[in-house]
Amino acid sequence: MDRLLVLARHGQSEWNLKNLFTGWKDPGLTDLGVQEARTAGQRLKEMGVQFDIAFTSDLSRAQRTCKLILEEIGQPDLKTIANQALNERDYGDLAGLNKDDARTRWGEEQVHLWRRSYDVPPPGGESLKDTVARVLPYYIREILPRTMRGERVLVAAHGNSLRALVMVLDGLTSETIPGLELATGIPLVYKLNEDTTVASKKVLEG
C-alpha cells in the first residue's frame, strides 16, 4: 500500500512576478509558471508516480498547475476535486498591492508581521493560523482518509494552504512554520505510515 501524498504549489503567477499580494485574487500563470508545472509533472513521471485522485483550490493558478501536472504524467482526465478550503491565505486589504508599496505605507516591521507571524492577520484578511483552521479540517475529512486507504493523492494548491499541511506532516510549530518557504512548482512527495505519520519525504527539486 503506497499511502502516497504529493503536495505541489502552483507555478509562478503573473502577480508573483509583479511582487503583488495575491491571496484570493485570481491571476493566471506566467510562461515560467506553466513550465514549472510541466517540469513538476515530468519529475513525477520519472518517479513512475500515478494518481488515483487530485485535489485543488477554487483558484485558476492552482487548477491549471494541477491540469498541467496530470497531462505530463499521462492522466489528463483524472478525477479532480476543487474546493475553496484549499485556497491561498486571504490577504484582505493587501491583495493587489505591491509588497514594496505596502512597506512604504505601513512600515517594514508591520508588513513583516502580517506576512511572517503565525496569528496576526492583515486588515480584512486571514492570519496563517486562520488558514490552518480552514485547511486542516478539509484535509482530515477529505484527503487523509483516501491516502490512508492506499489511494495516491495529488494536492495542487498554494504556498500558505500547503504550509498548513506541511506544518502537520513535518511536525512544525507556530514558531517554526512562519519561516518555511515553499517554492513554486516543486512537488513534495510524502509516504505515510499506518498511523498517519510520515514514513518518507522527498522534495523534487532540479
mmCIF file of the C-alpha atoms, coordinates in Angstrom:
data_MODEL
# 
_entry.id   MODEL 
# 
loop_
_atom_site.group_PDB 
_atom_site.id 
_atom_site.type_symbol 
_atom_site.label_atom_id 
_atom_site.label_alt_id 
_atom_site.label_comp_id 
_atom_site.label_asym_id 
_atom_site.label_entity_id 
_atom_site.label_seq_id 
_atom_site.pdbx_PDB_ins_code 
_atom_site.Cartn_x 
_atom_site.Cartn_y 
_atom_site.Cartn_z 
_atom_site.occupancy 
_atom_site.B_iso_or_equiv 
_atom_site.pdbx_formal_charge 
_atom_site.auth_seq_id 
_atom_site.auth_comp_id 
_atom_site.auth_asym_id 
_atom_site.auth_atom_id 
_atom_site.pdbx_PDB_model_num 
ATOM 1   C CA . MET A 1 1   ? 0.000   0.000  0.000   1.00 0.00 ? 1   MET A CA 1 
ATOM 2   C CA . ASP A 1 2   ? 1.522   3.303  -1.138  1.00 0.00 ? 2   ASP A CA 1 
ATOM 3   C CA . ARG A 1 3   ? -0.262  5.874  1.067   1.00 0.00 ? 3   ARG A CA 1 
ATOM 4   C CA . LEU A 1 4   ? 1.263   8.468  -1.277  1.00 0.00 ? 4   LEU A CA 1 
ATOM 5   C CA . LEU A 1 5   ? 0.518   12.172 -0.846  1.00 0.00 ? 5   LEU A CA 1 
ATOM 6   C CA . VAL A 1 6   ? 2.059   14.732 -3.208  1.00 0.00 ? 6   VAL A CA 1 
ATOM 7   C CA . LEU A 1 7   ? 1.815   18.451 -2.485  1.00 0.00 ? 7   LEU A CA 1 
ATOM 8   C CA . ALA A 1 8   ? 2.589   20.945 -5.257  1.00 0.00 ? 8   ALA A CA 1 
ATOM 9   C CA . ARG A 1 9   ? 2.453   24.718 -5.057  1.00 0.00 ? 9   ARG A CA 1 
ATOM 10  C CA . HIS A 1 10  ? 1.223   26.292 -8.289  1.00 0.00 ? 10  HIS A CA 1 
ATOM 11  C CA . GLY A 1 11  ? 3.730   27.586 -10.813 1.00 0.00 ? 11  GLY A CA 1 
ATOM 12  C CA . GLN A 1 12  ? 4.709   31.264 -10.860 1.00 0.00 ? 12  GLN A CA 1 
ATOM 13  C CA . SER A 1 13  ? 1.668   33.502 -11.298 1.00 0.00 ? 13  SER A CA 1 
ATOM 14  C CA . GLU A 1 14  ? 1.508   36.877 -13.025 1.00 0.00 ? 14  GLU A CA 1 
ATOM 15  C CA . TRP A 1 15  ? 1.236   38.560 -9.633  1.00 0.00 ? 15  TRP A CA 1 
ATOM 16  C CA . ASN A 1 16  ? 4.146   36.582 -8.169  1.00 0.00 ? 16  ASN A CA 1 
ATOM 17  C CA . LEU A 1 17  ? 6.192   38.081 -10.995 1.00 0.00 ? 17  LEU A CA 1 
ATOM 18  C CA . LYS A 1 18  ? 4.939   41.599 -10.225 1.00 0.00 ? 18  LYS A CA 1 
ATOM 19  C CA . ASN A 1 19  ? 5.607   41.196 -6.464  1.00 0.00 ? 19  ASN A CA 1 
ATOM 20  C CA . LEU A 1 20  ? 1.940   41.735 -5.587  1.00 0.00 ? 20  LEU A CA 1 
ATOM 21  C CA . PHE A 1 21  ? -0.015  40.303 -2.670  1.00 0.00 ? 21  PHE A CA 1 
ATOM 22  C CA . THR A 1 22  ? -2.366  37.810 -4.317  1.00 0.00 ? 22  THR A CA 1 
ATOM 23  C CA . GLY A 1 23  ? -4.475  35.883 -1.822  1.00 0.00 ? 23  GLY A CA 1 
ATOM 24  C CA . TRP A 1 24  ? -7.931  35.080 -3.243  1.00 0.00 ? 24  TRP A CA 1 
ATOM 25  C CA . LYS A 1 25  ? -7.405  37.193 -6.366  1.00 0.00 ? 25  LYS A CA 1 
ATOM 26  C CA . ASP A 1 26  ? -7.171  35.054 -9.488  1.00 0.00 ? 26  ASP A CA 1 
ATOM 27  C CA . PRO A 1 27  ? -4.275  35.908 -11.825 1.00 0.00 ? 27  PRO A CA 1 
ATOM 28  C CA . GLY A 1 28  ? -3.099  33.284 -14.277 1.00 0.00 ? 28  GLY A CA 1 
ATOM 29  C CA . LEU A 1 29  ? 0.266   31.571 -14.634 1.00 0.00 ? 29  LEU A CA 1 
ATOM 30  C CA . THR A 1 30  ? 3.212   33.180 -16.388 1.00 0.00 ? 30  THR A CA 1 
ATOM 31  C CA . ASP A 1 31  ? 5.027   31.298 -19.157 1.00 0.00 ? 31  ASP A CA 1 
ATOM 32  C CA . LEU A 1 32  ? 7.585   30.345 -16.489 1.00 0.00 ? 32  LEU A CA 1 
ATOM 33  C CA . GLY A 1 33  ? 4.765   29.162 -14.234 1.00 0.00 ? 33  GLY A CA 1 
ATOM 34  C CA . VAL A 1 34  ? 3.438   26.906 -16.987 1.00 0.00 ? 34  VAL A CA 1 
ATOM 35  C CA . GLN A 1 35  ? 6.916   25.461 -17.477 1.00 0.00 ? 35  GLN A CA 1 
ATOM 36  C CA . GLU A 1 36  ? 7.340   24.953 -13.721 1.00 0.00 ? 36  GLU A CA 1 
ATOM 37  C CA . ALA A 1 37  ? 4.082   22.993 -13.613 1.00 0.00 ? 37  ALA A CA 1 
ATOM 38  C CA . ARG A 1 38  ? 5.081   20.880 -16.619 1.00 0.00 ? 38  ARG A CA 1 
ATOM 39  C CA . THR A 1 39  ? 8.504   20.214 -15.077 1.00 0.00 ? 39  THR A CA 1 
ATOM 40  C CA . ALA A 1 40  ? 6.819   19.117 -11.847 1.00 0.00 ? 40  ALA A CA 1 
ATOM 41  C CA . GLY A 1 41  ? 4.766   16.619 -13.851 1.00 0.00 ? 41  GLY A CA 1 
ATOM 42  C CA . GLN A 1 42  ? 7.852   15.389 -15.686 1.00 0.00 ? 42  GLN A CA 1 
ATOM 43  C CA . ARG A 1 43  ? 9.710   14.779 -12.408 1.00 0.00 ? 43  ARG A CA 1 
ATOM 44  C CA . LEU A 1 44  ? 6.760   12.830 -11.025 1.00 0.00 ? 44  LEU A CA 1 
ATOM 45  C CA . LYS A 1 45  ? 6.587   10.824 -14.255 1.00 0.00 ? 45  LYS A CA 1 
ATOM 46  C CA . GLU A 1 46  ? 10.286  9.987  -13.933 1.00 0.00 ? 46  GLU A CA 1 
ATOM 47  C CA . MET A 1 47  ? 9.495   8.568  -10.479 1.00 0.00 ? 47  MET A CA 1 
ATOM 48  C CA . GLY A 1 48  ? 6.764   6.435  -12.012 1.00 0.00 ? 48  GLY A CA 1 
ATOM 49  C CA . VAL A 1 49  ? 4.061   8.190  -9.991  1.00 0.00 ? 49  VAL A CA 1 
ATOM 50  C CA . GLN A 1 50  ? 0.414   7.728  -10.977 1.00 0.00 ? 50  GLN A CA 1 
ATOM 51  C CA . PHE A 1 51  ? -2.507  9.180  -9.019  1.00 0.00 ? 51  PHE A CA 1 
ATOM 52  C CA . ASP A 1 52  ? -5.963  7.945  -8.064  1.00 0.00 ? 52  ASP A CA 1 
ATOM 53  C CA . ILE A 1 53  ? -7.399  11.392 -7.367  1.00 0.00 ? 53  ILE A CA 1 
ATOM 54  C CA . ALA A 1 54  ? -6.367  15.053 -7.294  1.00 0.00 ? 54  ALA A CA 1 
ATOM 55  C CA . PHE A 1 55  ? -7.436  17.988 -5.132  1.00 0.00 ? 55  PHE A CA 1 
ATOM 56  C CA . THR A 1 56  ? -7.030  21.672 -5.902  1.00 0.00 ? 56  THR A CA 1 
ATOM 57  C CA . SER A 1 57  ? -8.392  25.060 -4.868  1.00 0.00 ? 57  SER A CA 1 
ATOM 58  C CA . ASP A 1 58  ? -11.041 27.286 -6.426  1.00 0.00 ? 58  ASP A CA 1 
ATOM 59  C CA . LEU A 1 59  ? -8.336  29.483 -7.953  1.00 0.00 ? 59  LEU A CA 1 
ATOM 60  C CA . SER A 1 60  ? -7.247  29.120 -11.565 1.00 0.00 ? 60  SER A CA 1 
ATOM 61  C CA . ARG A 1 61  ? -3.466  29.186 -10.989 1.00 0.00 ? 61  ARG A CA 1 
ATOM 62  C CA . ALA A 1 62  ? -3.699  26.057 -8.837  1.00 0.00 ? 62  ALA A CA 1 
ATOM 63  C CA . GLN A 1 63  ? -6.228  24.383 -11.133 1.00 0.00 ? 63  GLN A CA 1 
ATOM 64  C CA . ARG A 1 64  ? -4.103  24.953 -14.221 1.00 0.00 ? 64  ARG A CA 1 
ATOM 65  C CA . THR A 1 65  ? -0.993  23.699 -12.425 1.00 0.00 ? 65  THR A CA 1 
ATOM 66  C CA . CYS A 1 66  ? -2.887  20.562 -11.454 1.00 0.00 ? 66  CYS A CA 1 
ATOM 67  C CA . LYS A 1 67  ? -4.055  20.058 -15.045 1.00 0.00 ? 67  LYS A CA 1 
ATOM 68  C CA . LEU A 1 68  ? -0.549  20.535 -16.471 1.00 0.00 ? 68  LEU A CA 1 
ATOM 69  C CA . ILE A 1 69  ? 0.978   18.080 -13.988 1.00 0.00 ? 69  ILE A CA 1 
ATOM 70  C CA . LEU A 1 70  ? -1.651  15.467 -14.848 1.00 0.00 ? 70  LEU A CA 1 
ATOM 71  C CA . GLU A 1 71  ? -1.107  15.996 -18.584 1.00 0.00 ? 71  GLU A CA 1 
ATOM 72  C CA . GLU A 1 72  ? 2.619   15.386 -18.191 1.00 0.00 ? 72  GLU A CA 1 
ATOM 73  C CA . ILE A 1 73  ? 2.128   12.101 -16.314 1.00 0.00 ? 73  ILE A CA 1 
ATOM 74  C CA . GLY A 1 74  ? -0.456  10.909 -18.852 1.00 0.00 ? 74  GLY A CA 1 
ATOM 75  C CA . GLN A 1 75  ? -3.550  11.273 -16.647 1.00 0.00 ? 75  GLN A CA 1 
ATOM 76  C CA . PRO A 1 76  ? -5.327  14.315 -18.133 1.00 0.00 ? 76  PRO A CA 1 
ATOM 77  C CA . ASP A 1 77  ? -8.803  13.035 -17.250 1.00 0.00 ? 77  ASP A CA 1 
ATOM 78  C CA . LEU A 1 78  ? -8.124  12.094 -13.627 1.00 0.00 ? 78  LEU A CA 1 
ATOM 79  C CA . LYS A 1 79  ? -10.948 12.958 -11.223 1.00 0.00 ? 79  LYS A CA 1 
ATOM 80  C CA . THR A 1 80  ? -10.080 16.318 -9.657  1.00 0.00 ? 80  THR A CA 1 
ATOM 81  C CA . ILE A 1 81  ? -11.938 17.939 -6.763  1.00 0.00 ? 81  ILE A CA 1 
ATOM 82  C CA . ALA A 1 82  ? -11.730 21.716 -6.368  1.00 0.00 ? 82  ALA A CA 1 
ATOM 83  C CA . ASN A 1 83  ? -12.603 23.293 -3.027  1.00 0.00 ? 83  ASN A CA 1 
ATOM 84  C CA . GLN A 1 84  ? -12.308 26.772 -1.547  1.00 0.00 ? 84  GLN A CA 1 
ATOM 85  C CA . ALA A 1 85  ? -10.883 25.228 1.628   1.00 0.00 ? 85  ALA A CA 1 
ATOM 86  C CA . LEU A 1 86  ? -7.567  24.841 -0.239  1.00 0.00 ? 86  LEU A CA 1 
ATOM 87  C CA . ASN A 1 87  ? -7.467  28.474 -1.410  1.00 0.00 ? 87  ASN A CA 1 
ATOM 88  C CA . GLU A 1 88  ? -4.490  30.672 -0.670  1.00 0.00 ? 88  GLU A CA 1 
ATOM 89  C CA . ARG A 1 89  ? -4.487  32.709 2.521   1.00 0.00 ? 89  ARG A CA 1 
ATOM 90  C CA . ASP A 1 90  ? -6.803  35.716 2.145   1.00 0.00 ? 90  ASP A CA 1 
ATOM 91  C CA . TYR A 1 91  ? -4.627  38.821 2.268   1.00 0.00 ? 91  TYR A CA 1 
ATOM 92  C CA . GLY A 1 92  ? -7.640  41.136 2.679   1.00 0.00 ? 92  GLY A CA 1 
ATOM 93  C CA . ASP A 1 93  ? -6.828  44.791 2.099   1.00 0.00 ? 93  ASP A CA 1 
ATOM 94  C CA . LEU A 1 94  ? -3.287  43.914 0.962   1.00 0.00 ? 94  LEU A CA 1 
ATOM 95  C CA . ALA A 1 95  ? -4.490  41.910 -2.061  1.00 0.00 ? 95  ALA A CA 1 
ATOM 96  C CA . GLY A 1 96  ? -3.370  43.519 -5.302  1.00 0.00 ? 96  GLY A CA 1 
ATOM 97  C CA . LEU A 1 97  ? -0.832  45.806 -3.609  1.00 0.00 ? 97  LEU A CA 1 
ATOM 98  C CA . ASN A 1 98  ? 2.856   45.774 -4.427  1.00 0.00 ? 98  ASN A CA 1 
ATOM 99  C CA . LYS A 1 99  ? 4.772   44.462 -1.415  1.00 0.00 ? 99  LYS A CA 1 
ATOM 100 C CA . ASP A 1 100 ? 7.263   47.338 -1.568  1.00 0.00 ? 100 ASP A CA 1 
ATOM 101 C CA . ASP A 1 101 ? 4.409   49.885 -1.695  1.00 0.00 ? 101 ASP A CA 1 
ATOM 102 C CA . ALA A 1 102 ? 2.819   48.187 1.313   1.00 0.00 ? 102 ALA A CA 1 
ATOM 103 C CA . ARG A 1 103 ? 6.089   48.559 3.245   1.00 0.00 ? 103 ARG A CA 1 
ATOM 104 C CA . THR A 1 104 ? 6.187   52.253 2.357   1.00 0.00 ? 104 THR A CA 1 
ATOM 105 C CA . ARG A 1 105 ? 2.584   52.717 3.528   1.00 0.00 ? 105 ARG A CA 1 
ATOM 106 C CA . TRP A 1 106 ? 2.594   50.672 6.740   1.00 0.00 ? 106 TRP A CA 1 
ATOM 107 C CA . GLY A 1 107 ? 6.278   50.236 7.504   1.00 0.00 ? 107 GLY A CA 1 
ATOM 108 C CA . GLU A 1 108 ? 8.666   47.316 7.104   1.00 0.00 ? 108 GLU A CA 1 
ATOM 109 C CA . GLU A 1 109 ? 8.024   45.920 10.578  1.00 0.00 ? 109 GLU A CA 1 
ATOM 110 C CA . GLN A 1 110 ? 4.220   45.882 10.292  1.00 0.00 ? 110 GLN A CA 1 
ATOM 111 C CA . VAL A 1 111 ? 4.205   44.255 6.840   1.00 0.00 ? 111 VAL A CA 1 
ATOM 112 C CA . HIS A 1 112 ? 6.742   41.675 8.012   1.00 0.00 ? 112 HIS A CA 1 
ATOM 113 C CA . LEU A 1 113 ? 4.463   40.908 10.972  1.00 0.00 ? 113 LEU A CA 1 
ATOM 114 C CA . TRP A 1 114 ? 1.466   40.384 8.661   1.00 0.00 ? 114 TRP A CA 1 
ATOM 115 C CA . ARG A 1 115 ? 3.452   38.199 6.297   1.00 0.00 ? 115 ARG A CA 1 
ATOM 116 C CA . ARG A 1 116 ? 5.521   36.136 8.705   1.00 0.00 ? 116 ARG A CA 1 
ATOM 117 C CA . SER A 1 117 ? 3.723   35.946 12.043  1.00 0.00 ? 117 SER A CA 1 
ATOM 118 C CA . TYR A 1 118 ? 1.511   32.962 12.775  1.00 0.00 ? 118 TYR A CA 1 
ATOM 119 C CA . ASP A 1 119 ? -1.534  34.663 14.240  1.00 0.00 ? 119 ASP A CA 1 
ATOM 120 C CA . VAL A 1 120 ? -1.584  38.344 13.171  1.00 0.00 ? 120 VAL A CA 1 
ATOM 121 C CA . PRO A 1 121 ? -3.935  38.868 10.193  1.00 0.00 ? 121 PRO A CA 1 
ATOM 122 C CA . PRO A 1 122 ? -3.599  41.731 7.717   1.00 0.00 ? 122 PRO A CA 1 
ATOM 123 C CA . PRO A 1 123 ? -6.560  44.135 7.701   1.00 0.00 ? 123 PRO A CA 1 
ATOM 124 C CA . GLY A 1 124 ? -9.631  42.334 6.366   1.00 0.00 ? 124 GLY A CA 1 
ATOM 125 C CA . GLY A 1 125 ? -7.700  39.098 5.806   1.00 0.00 ? 125 GLY A CA 1 
ATOM 126 C CA . GLU A 1 126 ? -6.524  35.826 7.339   1.00 0.00 ? 126 GLU A CA 1 
ATOM 127 C CA . SER A 1 127 ? -3.533  35.009 9.504   1.00 0.00 ? 127 SER A CA 1 
ATOM 128 C CA . LEU A 1 128 ? -1.659  31.790 8.837   1.00 0.00 ? 128 LEU A CA 1 
ATOM 129 C CA . LYS A 1 129 ? -3.433  30.422 11.921  1.00 0.00 ? 129 LYS A CA 1 
ATOM 130 C CA . ASP A 1 130 ? -6.792  31.205 10.268  1.00 0.00 ? 130 ASP A CA 1 
ATOM 131 C CA . THR A 1 131 ? -5.639  29.457 7.101   1.00 0.00 ? 131 THR A CA 1 
ATOM 132 C CA . VAL A 1 132 ? -4.584  26.377 9.068   1.00 0.00 ? 132 VAL A CA 1 
ATOM 133 C CA . ALA A 1 133 ? -8.013  26.340 10.751  1.00 0.00 ? 133 ALA A CA 1 
ATOM 134 C CA . ARG A 1 134 ? -9.641  26.293 7.296   1.00 0.00 ? 134 ARG A CA 1 
ATOM 135 C CA . VAL A 1 135 ? -7.350  23.810 5.554   1.00 0.00 ? 135 VAL A CA 1 
ATOM 136 C CA . LEU A 1 136 ? -6.829  21.146 8.225   1.00 0.00 ? 136 LEU A CA 1 
ATOM 137 C CA . PRO A 1 137 ? -10.457 20.070 8.735   1.00 0.00 ? 137 PRO A CA 1 
ATOM 138 C CA . TYR A 1 138 ? -10.779 19.578 4.965   1.00 0.00 ? 138 TYR A CA 1 
ATOM 139 C CA . TYR A 1 139 ? -7.555  17.562 4.901   1.00 0.00 ? 139 TYR A CA 1 
ATOM 140 C CA . ILE A 1 140 ? -8.694  15.373 7.790   1.00 0.00 ? 140 ILE A CA 1 
ATOM 141 C CA . ARG A 1 141 ? -12.177 14.875 6.353   1.00 0.00 ? 141 ARG A CA 1 
ATOM 142 C CA . GLU A 1 142 ? -11.498 14.504 2.618   1.00 0.00 ? 142 GLU A CA 1 
ATOM 143 C CA . ILE A 1 143 ? -7.817  13.956 1.785   1.00 0.00 ? 143 ILE A CA 1 
ATOM 144 C CA . LEU A 1 144 ? -6.252  11.942 4.595   1.00 0.00 ? 144 LEU A CA 1 
ATOM 145 C CA . PRO A 1 145 ? -8.856  9.106  4.587   1.00 0.00 ? 145 PRO A CA 1 
ATOM 146 C CA . ARG A 1 146 ? -8.233  8.491  0.885   1.00 0.00 ? 146 ARG A CA 1 
ATOM 147 C CA . THR A 1 147 ? -4.481  8.465  1.424   1.00 0.00 ? 147 THR A CA 1 
ATOM 148 C CA . MET A 1 148 ? -4.822  6.019  4.316   1.00 0.00 ? 148 MET A CA 1 
ATOM 149 C CA . ARG A 1 149 ? -6.930  3.697  2.128   1.00 0.00 ? 149 ARG A CA 1 
ATOM 150 C CA . GLY A 1 150 ? -3.952  3.475  -0.198  1.00 0.00 ? 150 GLY A CA 1 
ATOM 151 C CA . GLU A 1 151 ? -5.092  5.975  -2.811  1.00 0.00 ? 151 GLU A CA 1 
ATOM 152 C CA . ARG A 1 152 ? -2.318  8.045  -4.362  1.00 0.00 ? 152 ARG A CA 1 
ATOM 153 C CA . VAL A 1 153 ? -3.317  11.673 -3.916  1.00 0.00 ? 153 VAL A CA 1 
ATOM 154 C CA . LEU A 1 154 ? -2.141  14.899 -5.578  1.00 0.00 ? 154 LEU A CA 1 
ATOM 155 C CA . VAL A 1 155 ? -2.869  18.255 -3.923  1.00 0.00 ? 155 VAL A CA 1 
ATOM 156 C CA . ALA A 1 156 ? -2.086  21.264 -6.133  1.00 0.00 ? 156 ALA A CA 1 
ATOM 157 C CA . ALA A 1 157 ? -2.641  24.431 -4.141  1.00 0.00 ? 157 ALA A CA 1 
ATOM 158 C CA . HIS A 1 158 ? -0.870  27.483 -2.700  1.00 0.00 ? 158 HIS A CA 1 
ATOM 159 C CA . GLY A 1 159 ? 2.069   28.484 -0.550  1.00 0.00 ? 159 GLY A CA 1 
ATOM 160 C CA . ASN A 1 160 ? 0.079   29.096 2.612   1.00 0.00 ? 160 ASN A CA 1 
ATOM 161 C CA . SER A 1 161 ? -2.604  26.427 2.276   1.00 0.00 ? 161 SER A CA 1 
ATOM 162 C CA . LEU A 1 162 ? 0.153   23.870 1.702   1.00 0.00 ? 162 LEU A CA 1 
ATOM 163 C CA . ARG A 1 163 ? 2.199   25.258 4.594   1.00 0.00 ? 163 ARG A CA 1 
ATOM 164 C CA . ALA A 1 164 ? -0.782  24.349 6.773   1.00 0.00 ? 164 ALA A CA 1 
ATOM 165 C CA . LEU A 1 165 ? -0.465  20.722 5.639   1.00 0.00 ? 165 LEU A CA 1 
ATOM 166 C CA . VAL A 1 166 ? 3.335   20.677 5.907   1.00 0.00 ? 166 VAL A CA 1 
ATOM 167 C CA . MET A 1 167 ? 3.018   22.041 9.443   1.00 0.00 ? 167 MET A CA 1 
ATOM 168 C CA . VAL A 1 168 ? 1.120   18.902 10.439  1.00 0.00 ? 168 VAL A CA 1 
ATOM 169 C CA . LEU A 1 169 ? 3.054   16.415 8.321   1.00 0.00 ? 169 LEU A CA 1 
ATOM 170 C CA . ASP A 1 170 ? 6.502   17.700 9.351   1.00 0.00 ? 170 ASP A CA 1 
ATOM 171 C CA . GLY A 1 171 ? 5.557   18.387 12.970  1.00 0.00 ? 171 GLY A CA 1 
ATOM 172 C CA . LEU A 1 172 ? 6.329   22.107 12.792  1.00 0.00 ? 172 LEU A CA 1 
ATOM 173 C CA . THR A 1 173 ? 5.147   24.571 15.435  1.00 0.00 ? 173 THR A CA 1 
ATOM 174 C CA . SER A 1 174 ? 3.589   28.023 15.349  1.00 0.00 ? 174 SER A CA 1 
ATOM 175 C CA . GLU A 1 175 ? 7.113   29.337 15.997  1.00 0.00 ? 175 GLU A CA 1 
ATOM 176 C CA . THR A 1 176 ? 8.830   27.447 13.160  1.00 0.00 ? 176 THR A CA 1 
ATOM 177 C CA . ILE A 1 177 ? 6.167   27.382 10.420  1.00 0.00 ? 177 ILE A CA 1 
ATOM 178 C CA . PRO A 1 178 ? 6.370   31.140 9.585   1.00 0.00 ? 178 PRO A CA 1 
ATOM 179 C CA . GLY A 1 179 ? 9.951   30.620 8.365   1.00 0.00 ? 179 GLY A CA 1 
ATOM 180 C CA . LEU A 1 180 ? 9.024   27.888 5.890   1.00 0.00 ? 180 LEU A CA 1 
ATOM 181 C CA . GLU A 1 181 ? 9.012   28.847 2.223   1.00 0.00 ? 181 GLU A CA 1 
ATOM 182 C CA . LEU A 1 182 ? 7.561   26.575 -0.468  1.00 0.00 ? 182 LEU A CA 1 
ATOM 183 C CA . ALA A 1 183 ? 8.958   27.142 -3.952  1.00 0.00 ? 183 ALA A CA 1 
ATOM 184 C CA . THR A 1 184 ? 6.592   27.370 -6.923  1.00 0.00 ? 184 THR A CA 1 
ATOM 185 C CA . GLY A 1 185 ? 6.230   24.183 -8.932  1.00 0.00 ? 185 GLY A CA 1 
ATOM 186 C CA . ILE A 1 186 ? 8.349   21.938 -6.679  1.00 0.00 ? 186 ILE A CA 1 
ATOM 187 C CA . PRO A 1 187 ? 6.454   18.777 -5.608  1.00 0.00 ? 187 PRO A CA 1 
ATOM 188 C CA . LEU A 1 188 ? 6.776   17.378 -2.097  1.00 0.00 ? 188 LEU A CA 1 
ATOM 189 C CA . VAL A 1 189 ? 6.340   13.604 -2.165  1.00 0.00 ? 189 VAL A CA 1 
ATOM 190 C CA . TYR A 1 190 ? 5.205   12.063 1.123   1.00 0.00 ? 190 TYR A CA 1 
ATOM 191 C CA . LYS A 1 191 ? 4.636   8.429  2.021   1.00 0.00 ? 191 LYS A CA 1 
ATOM 192 C CA . LEU A 1 192 ? 2.646   7.912  5.209   1.00 0.00 ? 192 LEU A CA 1 
ATOM 193 C CA . ASN A 1 193 ? 2.774   5.255  7.891   1.00 0.00 ? 193 ASN A CA 1 
ATOM 194 C CA . GLU A 1 194 ? -0.285  3.373  9.127   1.00 0.00 ? 194 GLU A CA 1 
ATOM 195 C CA . ASP A 1 195 ? -0.652  5.884  11.966  1.00 0.00 ? 195 ASP A CA 1 
ATOM 196 C CA . THR A 1 196 ? -0.704  8.865  9.502   1.00 0.00 ? 196 THR A CA 1 
ATOM 197 C CA . THR A 1 197 ? 2.842   9.974  10.398  1.00 0.00 ? 197 THR A CA 1 
ATOM 198 C CA . VAL A 1 198 ? 5.422   10.498 7.659   1.00 0.00 ? 198 VAL A CA 1 
ATOM 199 C CA . ALA A 1 199 ? 7.409   7.448  6.550   1.00 0.00 ? 199 ALA A CA 1 
ATOM 200 C CA . SER A 1 200 ? 9.419   9.398  3.964   1.00 0.00 ? 200 SER A CA 1 
ATOM 201 C CA . LYS A 1 201 ? 9.549   12.789 2.274   1.00 0.00 ? 201 LYS A CA 1 
ATOM 202 C CA . LYS A 1 202 ? 11.216  13.738 -0.984  1.00 0.00 ? 202 LYS A CA 1 
ATOM 203 C CA . VAL A 1 203 ? 11.487  17.257 -2.445  1.00 0.00 ? 203 VAL A CA 1 
ATOM 204 C CA . LEU A 1 204 ? 11.610  17.011 -6.258  1.00 0.00 ? 204 LEU A CA 1 
ATOM 205 C CA . GLU A 1 205 ? 13.978  19.864 -6.994  1.00 0.00 ? 205 GLU A CA 1 
ATOM 206 C CA . GLY A 1 206 ? 16.046  20.093 -10.153 1.00 0.00 ? 206 GLY A CA 1 
# 
